Amino acid sequence: MGDEAVLESILNGEMGPTHMPFALLERITENFSEERKIGQGGFALVYKV
C-alpha cells in the first residue's frame, strides 16, 4: 500500500494512526518544521498536516 493510500485509510478510519510509516509522517509535517507546529501536549508536539 502506498503512502497516499495509507494516509487515506487513516483519515477515513479504516486504519489506526499507528500504521503510518515514519517517512510519511516526516513528509506531511515538512520534516517536523516549526512552521507546521501548532501546539504541544503532555506527551508530544502537535503538527498541522
mmCIF entry with sequence, helices, sheets and N, C-alpha, C, O atoms, coordinates in Angstrom:
data_MODEL
# 
_entry.id   MODEL 
# 
_entity.id                         1 
_entity.type                       polymer 
_entity.pdbx_number_of_molecules   1 
# 
_entity_poly.entity_id                      1 
_entity_poly.type                           'polypeptide(L)' 
_entity_poly.nstd_linkage                   no 
_entity_poly.nstd_monomer                   no 
_entity_poly.pdbx_seq_one_letter_code       MGDEAVLESILNGEMGPTHMPFALLERITENFSEERKIGQGGFALVYKV 
_entity_poly.pdbx_seq_one_letter_code_can   MGDEAVLESILNGEMGPTHMPFALLERITENFSEERKIGQGGFALVYKV 
_entity_poly.pdbx_strand_id                 A 
# 
loop_
_entity_poly_seq.entity_id 
_entity_poly_seq.num 
_entity_poly_seq.mon_id 
_entity_poly_seq.hetero 
1 1  MET n 
1 2  GLY n 
1 3  ASP n 
1 4  GLU n 
1 5  ALA n 
1 6  VAL n 
1 7  LEU n 
1 8  GLU n 
1 9  SER n 
1 10 ILE n 
1 11 LEU n 
1 12 ASN n 
1 13 GLY n 
1 14 GLU n 
1 15 MET n 
1 16 GLY n 
1 17 PRO n 
1 18 THR n 
1 19 HIS n 
1 20 MET n 
1 21 PRO n 
1 22 PHE n 
1 23 ALA n 
1 24 LEU n 
1 25 LEU n 
1 26 GLU n 
1 27 ARG n 
1 28 ILE n 
1 29 THR n 
1 30 GLU n 
1 31 ASN n 
1 32 PHE n 
1 33 SER n 
1 34 GLU n 
1 35 GLU n 
1 36 ARG n 
1 37 LYS n 
1 38 ILE n 
1 39 GLY n 
1 40 GLN n 
1 41 GLY n 
1 42 GLY n 
1 43 PHE n 
1 44 ALA n 
1 45 LEU n 
1 46 VAL n 
1 47 TYR n 
1 48 LYS n 
1 49 VAL n 
# 
_struct_asym.id          A 
_struct_asym.entity_id   1 
# 
loop_
_struct_conf.conf_type_id 
_struct_conf.id 
_struct_conf.pdbx_PDB_helix_id 
_struct_conf.beg_label_comp_id 
_struct_conf.beg_label_asym_id 
_struct_conf.beg_label_seq_id 
_struct_conf.pdbx_beg_PDB_ins_code 
_struct_conf.end_label_comp_id 
_struct_conf.end_label_asym_id 
_struct_conf.end_label_seq_id 
_struct_conf.pdbx_end_PDB_ins_code 
_struct_conf.beg_auth_comp_id 
_struct_conf.beg_auth_asym_id 
_struct_conf.beg_auth_seq_id 
_struct_conf.end_auth_comp_id 
_struct_conf.end_auth_asym_id 
_struct_conf.end_auth_seq_id 
_struct_conf.pdbx_PDB_helix_class 
_struct_conf.details 
_struct_conf.pdbx_PDB_helix_length 
HELX_P HELX_P1 AA1 ASP A 3  ? LEU A 11 ? ASP A 3  LEU A 11 1 ? 9 
HELX_P HELX_P2 AA2 PRO A 17 ? HIS A 19 ? PRO A 17 HIS A 19 5 ? 3 
HELX_P HELX_P3 AA3 PHE A 22 ? ILE A 28 ? PHE A 22 ILE A 28 1 ? 7 
HELX_P HELX_P4 AA4 GLU A 34 ? ARG A 36 ? GLU A 34 ARG A 36 5 ? 3 
# 
_struct_conf_type.id          HELX_P 
_struct_conf_type.criteria    ? 
_struct_conf_type.reference   ? 
# 
_struct_sheet.id               AA1 
_struct_sheet.type             ? 
_struct_sheet.number_strands   2 
_struct_sheet.details          ? 
# 
_struct_sheet_order.sheet_id     AA1 
_struct_sheet_order.range_id_1   1 
_struct_sheet_order.range_id_2   2 
_struct_sheet_order.offset       ? 
_struct_sheet_order.sense        anti-parallel 
# 
loop_
_struct_sheet_range.sheet_id 
_struct_sheet_range.id 
_struct_sheet_range.beg_label_comp_id 
_struct_sheet_range.beg_label_asym_id 
_struct_sheet_range.beg_label_seq_id 
_struct_sheet_range.pdbx_beg_PDB_ins_code 
_struct_sheet_range.end_label_comp_id 
_struct_sheet_range.end_label_asym_id 
_struct_sheet_range.end_label_seq_id 
_struct_sheet_range.pdbx_end_PDB_ins_code 
_struct_sheet_range.beg_auth_comp_id 
_struct_sheet_range.beg_auth_asym_id 
_struct_sheet_range.beg_auth_seq_id 
_struct_sheet_range.end_auth_comp_id 
_struct_sheet_range.end_auth_asym_id 
_struct_sheet_range.end_auth_seq_id 
AA1 1 LYS A 37 ? GLN A 40 ? LYS A 37 GLN A 40 
AA1 2 LEU A 45 ? TYR A 47 ? LEU A 45 TYR A 47 
# 
loop_
_atom_site.group_PDB 
_atom_site.id 
_atom_site.type_symbol 
_atom_site.label_atom_id 
_atom_site.label_alt_id 
_atom_site.label_comp_id 
_atom_site.label_asym_id 
_atom_site.label_entity_id 
_atom_site.label_seq_id 
_atom_site.pdbx_PDB_ins_code 
_atom_site.Cartn_x 
_atom_site.Cartn_y 
_atom_site.Cartn_z 
_atom_site.occupancy 
_atom_site.B_iso_or_equiv 
_atom_site.pdbx_formal_charge 
_atom_site.auth_seq_id 
_atom_site.auth_comp_id 
_atom_site.auth_asym_id 
_atom_site.auth_atom_id 
_atom_site.pdbx_PDB_model_num 
ATOM 1   N N  . MET A 1 1  ? 0.856   -1.173 0.000  1.00 0.00 ? 1  MET A N  1 
ATOM 2   C CA . MET A 1 1  ? 0.000   0.000  0.000  1.00 0.00 ? 1  MET A CA 1 
ATOM 3   C C  . MET A 1 1  ? 0.901   1.235  0.000  1.00 0.00 ? 1  MET A C  1 
ATOM 4   O O  . MET A 1 1  ? 1.816   1.334  0.817  1.00 0.00 ? 1  MET A O  1 
ATOM 5   N N  . GLY A 1 2  ? 0.648   2.170  -0.907 1.00 0.00 ? 2  GLY A N  1 
ATOM 6   C CA . GLY A 1 2  ? 1.449   3.389  -0.998 1.00 0.00 ? 2  GLY A CA 1 
ATOM 7   C C  . GLY A 1 2  ? 1.132   4.367  0.119  1.00 0.00 ? 2  GLY A C  1 
ATOM 8   O O  . GLY A 1 2  ? 0.123   4.238  0.811  1.00 0.00 ? 2  GLY A O  1 
ATOM 9   N N  . ASP A 1 3  ? 2.011   5.349  0.285  1.00 0.00 ? 3  ASP A N  1 
ATOM 10  C CA . ASP A 1 3  ? 1.850   6.345  1.347  1.00 0.00 ? 3  ASP A CA 1 
ATOM 11  C C  . ASP A 1 3  ? 0.510   7.060  1.284  1.00 0.00 ? 3  ASP A C  1 
ATOM 12  O O  . ASP A 1 3  ? -0.143  7.259  2.309  1.00 0.00 ? 3  ASP A O  1 
ATOM 13  N N  . GLU A 1 4  ? 0.100   7.447  0.082  1.00 0.00 ? 4  GLU A N  1 
ATOM 14  C CA . GLU A 1 4  ? -1.172  8.171  -0.049 1.00 0.00 ? 4  GLU A CA 1 
ATOM 15  C C  . GLU A 1 4  ? -2.348  7.290  0.356  1.00 0.00 ? 4  GLU A C  1 
ATOM 16  O O  . GLU A 1 4  ? -3.292  7.773  0.981  1.00 0.00 ? 4  GLU A O  1 
ATOM 17  N N  . ALA A 1 5  ? -2.305  6.011  0.009  1.00 0.00 ? 5  ALA A N  1 
ATOM 18  C CA . ALA A 1 5  ? -3.383  5.089  0.366  1.00 0.00 ? 5  ALA A CA 1 
ATOM 19  C C  . ALA A 1 5  ? -3.413  4.858  1.880  1.00 0.00 ? 5  ALA A C  1 
ATOM 20  O O  . ALA A 1 5  ? -4.486  4.765  2.476  1.00 0.00 ? 5  ALA A O  1 
ATOM 21  N N  . VAL A 1 6  ? -2.230  4.766  2.497  1.00 0.00 ? 6  VAL A N  1 
ATOM 22  C CA . VAL A 1 6  ? -2.162  4.603  3.957  1.00 0.00 ? 6  VAL A CA 1 
ATOM 23  C C  . VAL A 1 6  ? -2.765  5.826  4.631  1.00 0.00 ? 6  VAL A C  1 
ATOM 24  O O  . VAL A 1 6  ? -3.573  5.694  5.550  1.00 0.00 ? 6  VAL A O  1 
ATOM 25  N N  . LEU A 1 7  ? -2.378  7.012  4.181  1.00 0.00 ? 7  LEU A N  1 
ATOM 26  C CA . LEU A 1 7  ? -2.909  8.246  4.769  1.00 0.00 ? 7  LEU A CA 1 
ATOM 27  C C  . LEU A 1 7  ? -4.421  8.321  4.612  1.00 0.00 ? 7  LEU A C  1 
ATOM 28  O O  . LEU A 1 7  ? -5.124  8.683  5.555  1.00 0.00 ? 7  LEU A O  1 
ATOM 29  N N  . GLU A 1 8  ? -4.925  7.986  3.440  1.00 0.00 ? 8  GLU A N  1 
ATOM 30  C CA . GLU A 1 8  ? -6.374  7.999  3.200  1.00 0.00 ? 8  GLU A CA 1 
ATOM 31  C C  . GLU A 1 8  ? -7.091  7.000  4.116  1.00 0.00 ? 8  GLU A C  1 
ATOM 32  O O  . GLU A 1 8  ? -8.161  7.304  4.642  1.00 0.00 ? 8  GLU A O  1 
ATOM 33  N N  . SER A 1 9  ? -6.510  5.813  4.309  1.00 0.00 ? 9  SER A N  1 
ATOM 34  C CA . SER A 1 9  ? -7.112  4.795  5.184  1.00 0.00 ? 9  SER A CA 1 
ATOM 35  C C  . SER A 1 9  ? -7.143  5.250  6.634  1.00 0.00 ? 9  SER A C  1 
ATOM 36  O O  . SER A 1 9  ? -8.081  4.934  7.365  1.00 0.00 ? 9  SER A O  1 
ATOM 37  N N  . ILE A 1 10 ? -6.128  5.986  7.052  1.00 0.00 ? 10 ILE A N  1 
ATOM 38  C CA . ILE A 1 10 ? -6.103  6.515  8.419  1.00 0.00 ? 10 ILE A CA 1 
ATOM 39  C C  . ILE A 1 10 ? -7.159  7.603  8.572  1.00 0.00 ? 10 ILE A C  1 
ATOM 40  O O  . ILE A 1 10 ? -7.894  7.629  9.559  1.00 0.00 ? 10 ILE A O  1 
ATOM 41  N N  . LEU A 1 11 ? -7.231  8.499  7.592  1.00 0.00 ? 11 LEU A N  1 
ATOM 42  C CA . LEU A 1 11 ? -8.179  9.606  7.667  1.00 0.00 ? 11 LEU A CA 1 
ATOM 43  C C  . LEU A 1 11 ? -9.630  9.151  7.612  1.00 0.00 ? 11 LEU A C  1 
ATOM 44  O O  . LEU A 1 11 ? -10.497 9.789  8.211  1.00 0.00 ? 11 LEU A O  1 
ATOM 45  N N  . ASN A 1 12 ? -9.912  8.058  6.902  1.00 0.00 ? 12 ASN A N  1 
ATOM 46  C CA . ASN A 1 12 ? -11.303 7.605  6.826  1.00 0.00 ? 12 ASN A CA 1 
ATOM 47  C C  . ASN A 1 12 ? -11.638 6.550  7.889  1.00 0.00 ? 12 ASN A C  1 
ATOM 48  O O  . ASN A 1 12 ? -12.744 6.009  7.890  1.00 0.00 ? 12 ASN A O  1 
ATOM 49  N N  . GLY A 1 13 ? -10.700 6.256  8.786  1.00 0.00 ? 13 GLY A N  1 
ATOM 50  C CA . GLY A 1 13 ? -10.971 5.385  9.916  1.00 0.00 ? 13 GLY A CA 1 
ATOM 51  C C  . GLY A 1 13 ? -10.765 3.904  9.679  1.00 0.00 ? 13 GLY A C  1 
ATOM 52  O O  . GLY A 1 13 ? -11.033 3.101  10.572 1.00 0.00 ? 13 GLY A O  1 
ATOM 53  N N  . GLU A 1 14 ? -10.296 3.519  8.503  1.00 0.00 ? 14 GLU A N  1 
ATOM 54  C CA . GLU A 1 14 ? -10.064 2.106  8.218  1.00 0.00 ? 14 GLU A CA 1 
ATOM 55  C C  . GLU A 1 14 ? -8.836  1.567  8.949  1.00 0.00 ? 14 GLU A C  1 
ATOM 56  O O  . GLU A 1 14 ? -8.788  0.388  9.300  1.00 0.00 ? 14 GLU A O  1 
ATOM 57  N N  . MET A 1 15 ? -7.862  2.413  9.175  1.00 0.00 ? 15 MET A N  1 
ATOM 58  C CA . MET A 1 15 ? -6.629  2.028  9.867  1.00 0.00 ? 15 MET A CA 1 
ATOM 59  C C  . MET A 1 15 ? -6.375  3.021  10.991 1.00 0.00 ? 15 MET A C  1 
ATOM 60  O O  . MET A 1 15 ? -6.850  4.156  10.956 1.00 0.00 ? 15 MET A O  1 
ATOM 61  N N  . GLY A 1 16 ? -5.621  2.577  11.985 1.00 0.00 ? 16 GLY A N  1 
ATOM 62  C CA . GLY A 1 16 ? -5.239  3.465  13.065 1.00 0.00 ? 16 GLY A CA 1 
ATOM 63  C C  . GLY A 1 16 ? -3.970  4.228  12.709 1.00 0.00 ? 16 GLY A C  1 
ATOM 64  O O  . GLY A 1 16 ? -3.242  3.820  11.804 1.00 0.00 ? 16 GLY A O  1 
ATOM 65  N N  . PRO A 1 17 ? -3.695  5.326  13.403 1.00 0.00 ? 17 PRO A N  1 
ATOM 66  C CA . PRO A 1 17 ? -2.507  6.120  13.090 1.00 0.00 ? 17 PRO A CA 1 
ATOM 67  C C  . PRO A 1 17 ? -1.196  5.404  13.385 1.00 0.00 ? 17 PRO A C  1 
ATOM 68  O O  . PRO A 1 17 ? -0.137  5.862  12.955 1.00 0.00 ? 17 PRO A O  1 
ATOM 69  N N  . THR A 1 18 ? -1.245  4.300  14.102 1.00 0.00 ? 18 THR A N  1 
ATOM 70  C CA . THR A 1 18 ? -0.008  3.563  14.380 1.00 0.00 ? 18 THR A CA 1 
ATOM 71  C C  . THR A 1 18 ? 0.511   2.852  13.140 1.00 0.00 ? 18 THR A C  1 
ATOM 72  O O  . THR A 1 18 ? 1.631   2.340  13.151 1.00 0.00 ? 18 THR A O  1 
ATOM 73  N N  . HIS A 1 19 ? -0.275  2.810  12.074 1.00 0.00 ? 19 HIS A N  1 
ATOM 74  C CA . HIS A 1 19 ? 0.152   2.174  10.830 1.00 0.00 ? 19 HIS A CA 1 
ATOM 75  C C  . HIS A 1 19 ? 0.880   3.138  9.896  1.00 0.00 ? 19 HIS A C  1 
ATOM 76  O O  . HIS A 1 19 ? 1.286   2.744  8.803  1.00 0.00 ? 19 HIS A O  1 
ATOM 77  N N  . MET A 1 20 ? 1.049   4.392  10.309 1.00 0.00 ? 20 MET A N  1 
ATOM 78  C CA . MET A 1 20 ? 1.666   5.393  9.439  1.00 0.00 ? 20 MET A CA 1 
ATOM 79  C C  . MET A 1 20 ? 3.182   5.219  9.406  1.00 0.00 ? 20 MET A C  1 
ATOM 80  O O  . MET A 1 20 ? 3.833   5.229  10.451 1.00 0.00 ? 20 MET A O  1 
ATOM 81  N N  . PRO A 1 21 ? 3.740   5.060  8.219  1.00 0.00 ? 21 PRO A N  1 
ATOM 82  C CA . PRO A 1 21 ? 5.198   4.961  8.110  1.00 0.00 ? 21 PRO A CA 1 
ATOM 83  C C  . PRO A 1 21 ? 5.854   6.278  8.540  1.00 0.00 ? 21 PRO A C  1 
ATOM 84  O O  . PRO A 1 21 ? 5.321   7.356  8.280  1.00 0.00 ? 21 PRO A O  1 
ATOM 85  N N  . PHE A 1 22 ? 7.007   6.181  9.195  1.00 0.00 ? 22 PHE A N  1 
ATOM 86  C CA . PHE A 1 22 ? 7.700   7.371  9.687  1.00 0.00 ? 22 PHE A CA 1 
ATOM 87  C C  . PHE A 1 22 ? 8.046   8.318  8.542  1.00 0.00 ? 22 PHE A C  1 
ATOM 88  O O  . PHE A 1 22 ? 7.955   9.534  8.706  1.00 0.00 ? 22 PHE A O  1 
ATOM 89  N N  . ALA A 1 23 ? 8.439   7.786  7.389  1.00 0.00 ? 23 ALA A N  1 
ATOM 90  C CA . ALA A 1 23 ? 8.797   8.631  6.241  1.00 0.00 ? 23 ALA A CA 1 
ATOM 91  C C  . ALA A 1 23 ? 7.608   9.483  5.798  1.00 0.00 ? 23 ALA A C  1 
ATOM 92  O O  . ALA A 1 23 ? 7.787   10.637 5.410  1.00 0.00 ? 23 ALA A O  1 
ATOM 93  N N  . LEU A 1 24 ? 6.403   8.930  5.853  1.00 0.00 ? 24 LEU A N  1 
ATOM 94  C CA . LEU A 1 24 ? 5.198   9.683  5.510  1.00 0.00 ? 24 LEU A CA 1 
ATOM 95  C C  . LEU A 1 24 ? 4.961   10.782 6.535  1.00 0.00 ? 24 LEU A C  1 
ATOM 96  O O  . LEU A 1 24 ? 4.625   11.908 6.169  1.00 0.00 ? 24 LEU A O  1 
ATOM 97  N N  . LEU A 1 25 ? 5.131   10.472 7.787  1.00 0.00 ? 25 LEU A N  1 
ATOM 98  C CA . LEU A 1 25 ? 4.961   11.461 8.856  1.00 0.00 ? 25 LEU A CA 1 
ATOM 99  C C  . LEU A 1 25 ? 5.948   12.616 8.679  1.00 0.00 ? 25 LEU A C  1 
ATOM 100 O O  . LEU A 1 25 ? 5.581   13.779 8.843  1.00 0.00 ? 25 LEU A O  1 
ATOM 101 N N  . GLU A 1 26 ? 7.185   12.298 8.349  1.00 0.00 ? 26 GLU A N  1 
ATOM 102 C CA . GLU A 1 26 ? 8.178   13.345 8.081  1.00 0.00 ? 26 GLU A CA 1 
ATOM 103 C C  . GLU A 1 26 ? 7.738   14.226 6.912  1.00 0.00 ? 26 GLU A C  1 
ATOM 104 O O  . GLU A 1 26 ? 7.844   15.451 6.970  1.00 0.00 ? 26 GLU A O  1 
ATOM 105 N N  . ARG A 1 27 ? 7.244   13.587 5.851  1.00 0.00 ? 27 ARG A N  1 
ATOM 106 C CA . ARG A 1 27 ? 6.861   14.335 4.660  1.00 0.00 ? 27 ARG A CA 1 
ATOM 107 C C  . ARG A 1 27 ? 5.671   15.260 4.911  1.00 0.00 ? 27 ARG A C  1 
ATOM 108 O O  . ARG A 1 27 ? 5.703   16.423 4.508  1.00 0.00 ? 27 ARG A O  1 
ATOM 109 N N  . ILE A 1 28 ? 4.638   14.770 5.560  1.00 0.00 ? 28 ILE A N  1 
ATOM 110 C CA . ILE A 1 28 ? 3.435   15.587 5.729  1.00 0.00 ? 28 ILE A CA 1 
ATOM 111 C C  . ILE A 1 28 ? 3.597   16.677 6.787  1.00 0.00 ? 28 ILE A C  1 
ATOM 112 O O  . ILE A 1 28 ? 2.798   17.614 6.827  1.00 0.00 ? 28 ILE A O  1 
ATOM 113 N N  . THR A 1 29 ? 4.609   16.573 7.639  1.00 0.00 ? 29 THR A N  1 
ATOM 114 C CA . THR A 1 29 ? 4.900   17.634 8.609  1.00 0.00 ? 29 THR A CA 1 
ATOM 115 C C  . THR A 1 29 ? 6.055   18.506 8.137  1.00 0.00 ? 29 THR A C  1 
ATOM 116 O O  . THR A 1 29 ? 6.553   19.355 8.877  1.00 0.00 ? 29 THR A O  1 
ATOM 117 N N  . GLU A 1 30 ? 6.476   18.282 6.881  1.00 0.00 ? 30 GLU A N  1 
ATOM 118 C CA . GLU A 1 30 ? 7.612   19.011 6.302  1.00 0.00 ? 30 GLU A CA 1 
ATOM 119 C C  . GLU A 1 30 ? 8.835   18.874 7.212  1.00 0.00 ? 30 GLU A C  1 
ATOM 120 O O  . GLU A 1 30 ? 9.454   19.859 7.613  1.00 0.00 ? 30 GLU A O  1 
ATOM 121 N N  . ASN A 1 31 ? 9.159   17.608 7.522  1.00 0.00 ? 31 ASN A N  1 
ATOM 122 C CA . ASN A 1 31 ? 10.292  17.245 8.374  1.00 0.00 ? 31 ASN A CA 1 
ATOM 123 C C  . ASN A 1 31 ? 10.181  17.880 9.761  1.00 0.00 ? 31 ASN A C  1 
ATOM 124 O O  . ASN A 1 31 ? 11.170  18.349 10.326 1.00 0.00 ? 31 ASN A O  1 
ATOM 125 N N  . PHE A 1 32 ? 8.957   17.886 10.296 1.00 0.00 ? 32 PHE A N  1 
ATOM 126 C CA . PHE A 1 32 ? 8.677   18.397 11.641 1.00 0.00 ? 32 PHE A CA 1 
ATOM 127 C C  . PHE A 1 32 ? 9.082   19.867 11.791 1.00 0.00 ? 32 PHE A C  1 
ATOM 128 O O  . PHE A 1 32 ? 9.673   20.264 12.795 1.00 0.00 ? 32 PHE A O  1 
ATOM 129 N N  . SER A 1 33 ? 8.750   20.664 10.768 1.00 0.00 ? 33 SER A N  1 
ATOM 130 C CA . SER A 1 33 ? 9.154   22.070 10.766 1.00 0.00 ? 33 SER A CA 1 
ATOM 131 C C  . SER A 1 33 ? 8.400   22.865 11.833 1.00 0.00 ? 33 SER A C  1 
ATOM 132 O O  . SER A 1 33 ? 7.264   22.548 12.186 1.00 0.00 ? 33 SER A O  1 
ATOM 133 N N  . GLU A 1 34 ? 9.059   23.891 12.328 1.00 0.00 ? 34 GLU A N  1 
ATOM 134 C CA . GLU A 1 34 ? 8.449   24.774 13.324 1.00 0.00 ? 34 GLU A CA 1 
ATOM 135 C C  . GLU A 1 34 ? 7.211   25.471 12.764 1.00 0.00 ? 34 GLU A C  1 
ATOM 136 O O  . GLU A 1 34 ? 6.278   25.762 13.514 1.00 0.00 ? 34 GLU A O  1 
ATOM 137 N N  . GLU A 1 35 ? 7.188   25.744 11.456 1.00 0.00 ? 35 GLU A N  1 
ATOM 138 C CA . GLU A 1 35 ? 6.041   26.409 10.835 1.00 0.00 ? 35 GLU A CA 1 
ATOM 139 C C  . GLU A 1 35 ? 4.790   25.537 10.876 1.00 0.00 ? 35 GLU A C  1 
ATOM 140 O O  . GLU A 1 35 ? 3.679   26.066 10.883 1.00 0.00 ? 35 GLU A O  1 
ATOM 141 N N  . ARG A 1 36 ? 4.947   24.208 10.902 1.00 0.00 ? 36 ARG A N  1 
ATOM 142 C CA . ARG A 1 36 ? 3.813   23.278 10.932 1.00 0.00 ? 36 ARG A CA 1 
ATOM 143 C C  . ARG A 1 36 ? 3.379   22.953 12.365 1.00 0.00 ? 36 ARG A C  1 
ATOM 144 O O  . ARG A 1 36 ? 2.316   22.365 12.564 1.00 0.00 ? 36 ARG A O  1 
ATOM 145 N N  . LYS A 1 37 ? 4.171   23.321 13.347 1.00 0.00 ? 37 LYS A N  1 
ATOM 146 C CA . LYS A 1 37 ? 3.862   23.026 14.749 1.00 0.00 ? 37 LYS A CA 1 
ATOM 147 C C  . LYS A 1 37 ? 2.716   23.925 15.217 1.00 0.00 ? 37 LYS A C  1 
ATOM 148 O O  . LYS A 1 37 ? 2.762   25.145 15.057 1.00 0.00 ? 37 LYS A O  1 
ATOM 149 N N  . ILE A 1 38 ? 1.673   23.292 15.804 1.00 0.00 ? 38 ILE A N  1 
ATOM 150 C CA . ILE A 1 38 ? 0.523   24.075 16.264 1.00 0.00 ? 38 ILE A CA 1 
ATOM 151 C C  . ILE A 1 38 ? 0.303   23.970 17.772 1.00 0.00 ? 38 ILE A C  1 
ATOM 152 O O  . ILE A 1 38 ? -0.562  24.654 18.320 1.00 0.00 ? 38 ILE A O  1 
ATOM 153 N N  . GLY A 1 39 ? 1.073   23.126 18.440 1.00 0.00 ? 39 GLY A N  1 
ATOM 154 C CA . GLY A 1 39 ? 0.905   23.007 19.881 1.00 0.00 ? 39 GLY A CA 1 
ATOM 155 C C  . GLY A 1 39 ? 1.771   21.918 20.475 1.00 0.00 ? 39 GLY A C  1 
ATOM 156 O O  . GLY A 1 39 ? 2.579   21.287 19.794 1.00 0.00 ? 39 GLY A O  1 
ATOM 157 N N  . GLN A 1 40 ? 1.577   21.719 21.757 1.00 0.00 ? 40 GLN A N  1 
ATOM 158 C CA . GLN A 1 40 ? 2.337   20.709 22.469 1.00 0.00 ? 40 GLN A CA 1 
ATOM 159 C C  . GLN A 1 40 ? 1.435   20.108 23.535 1.00 0.00 ? 40 GLN A C  1 
ATOM 160 O O  . GLN A 1 40 ? 0.819   20.825 24.323 1.00 0.00 ? 40 GLN A O  1 
ATOM 161 N N  . GLY A 1 41 ? 1.366   18.779 23.546 1.00 0.00 ? 41 GLY A N  1 
ATOM 162 C CA . GLY A 1 41 ? 0.559   18.089 24.535 1.00 0.00 ? 41 GLY A CA 1 
ATOM 163 C C  . GLY A 1 41 ? 1.425   17.538 25.646 1.00 0.00 ? 41 GLY A C  1 
ATOM 164 O O  . GLY A 1 41 ? 2.607   17.868 25.741 1.00 0.00 ? 41 GLY A O  1 
ATOM 165 N N  . GLY A 1 42 ? 0.854   16.715 26.472 1.00 0.00 ? 42 GLY A N  1 
ATOM 166 C CA . GLY A 1 42 ? 1.576   16.128 27.584 1.00 0.00 ? 42 GLY A CA 1 
ATOM 167 C C  . GLY A 1 42 ? 2.631   15.124 27.157 1.00 0.00 ? 42 GLY A C  1 
ATOM 168 O O  . GLY A 1 42 ? 3.581   14.869 27.897 1.00 0.00 ? 42 GLY A O  1 
ATOM 169 N N  . PHE A 1 43 ? 2.474   14.550 25.965 1.00 0.00 ? 43 PHE A N  1 
ATOM 170 C CA . PHE A 1 43 ? 3.385   13.510 25.518 1.00 0.00 ? 43 PHE A CA 1 
ATOM 171 C C  . PHE A 1 43 ? 4.087   13.819 24.208 1.00 0.00 ? 43 PHE A C  1 
ATOM 172 O O  . PHE A 1 43 ? 5.054   13.140 23.863 1.00 0.00 ? 43 PHE A O  1 
ATOM 173 N N  . ALA A 1 44 ? 3.630   14.827 23.466 1.00 0.00 ? 44 ALA A N  1 
ATOM 174 C CA . ALA A 1 44 ? 4.218   15.058 22.141 1.00 0.00 ? 44 ALA A CA 1 
ATOM 175 C C  . ALA A 1 44 ? 3.891   16.447 21.614 1.00 0.00 ? 44 ALA A C  1 
ATOM 176 O O  . ALA A 1 44 ? 3.040   17.159 22.146 1.00 0.00 ? 44 ALA A O  1 
ATOM 177 N N  . LEU A 1 45 ? 4.599   16.805 20.551 1.00 0.00 ? 45 LEU A N  1 
ATOM 178 C CA . LEU A 1 45 ? 4.293   18.024 19.811 1.00 0.00 ? 45 LEU A CA 1 
ATOM 179 C C  . LEU A 1 45 ? 3.147   17.733 18.851 1.00 0.00 ? 45 LEU A C  1 
ATOM 180 O O  . LEU A 1 45 ? 2.938   16.586 18.457 1.00 0.00 ? 45 LEU A O  1 
ATOM 181 N N  . VAL A 1 46 ? 2.405   18.772 18.474 1.00 0.00 ? 46 VAL A N  1 
ATOM 182 C CA . VAL A 1 46 ? 1.271   18.606 17.569 1.00 0.00 ? 46 VAL A CA 1 
ATOM 183 C C  . VAL A 1 46 ? 1.538   19.429 16.317 1.00 0.00 ? 46 VAL A C  1 
ATOM 184 O O  . VAL A 1 46 ? 1.880   20.609 16.397 1.00 0.00 ? 46 VAL A O  1 
ATOM 185 N N  . TYR A 1 47 ? 1.377   18.786 15.144 1.00 0.00 ? 47 TYR A N  1 
ATOM 186 C CA . TYR A 1 47 ? 1.663   19.438 13.880 1.00 0.00 ? 47 TYR A CA 1 
ATOM 187 C C  . TYR A 1 47 ? 0.431   19.487 13.001 1.00 0.00 ? 47 TYR A C  1 
ATOM 188 O O  . TYR A 1 47 ? -0.399  18.578 13.018 1.00 0.00 ? 47 TYR A O  1 
ATOM 189 N N  . LYS A 1 48 ? 0.320   20.570 12.227 1.00 0.00 ? 48 LYS A N  1 
ATOM 190 C CA . LYS A 1 48 ? -0.723  20.678 11.214 1.00 0.00 ? 48 LYS A CA 1 
ATOM 191 C C  . LYS A 1 48 ? -0.258  19.926 9.989  1.00 0.00 ? 48 LYS A C  1 
ATOM 192 O O  . LYS A 1 48 ? 0.868   20.116 9.528  1.00 0.00 ? 48 LYS A O  1 
ATOM 193 N N  . VAL A 1 49 ? -1.113  19.074 9.460  1.00 0.00 ? 49 VAL A N  1 
ATOM 194 C CA . VAL A 1 49 ? -0.754  18.280 8.300  1.00 0.00 ? 49 VAL A CA 1 
ATOM 195 C C  . VAL A 1 49 ? -1.440  18.808 7.075  1.00 0.00 ? 49 VAL A C  1 
ATOM 196 O O  . VAL A 1 49 ? -1.261  18.265 5.985  1.00 0.00 ? 49 VAL A O  1 
# 
